[in-house]
């Protein structure tokens, strides 16, 4: 059973890394640190950016749940 949790954790983590890299693609180095907006103004996520953001949140919740279940089942 723990083997299935381990495989699922690896798959979810790889998917999460891919989604995070897709979010930062084209943002440039300044965008990664928040320098693109200069700290002033409000940025609304639209379209694909919003979908990637929501997928990242979902994957992180699944990753956290799998890690907890793996710890409980694995003892």
Beta strands, then each sheet from edge to edge (+ up, - down):
end
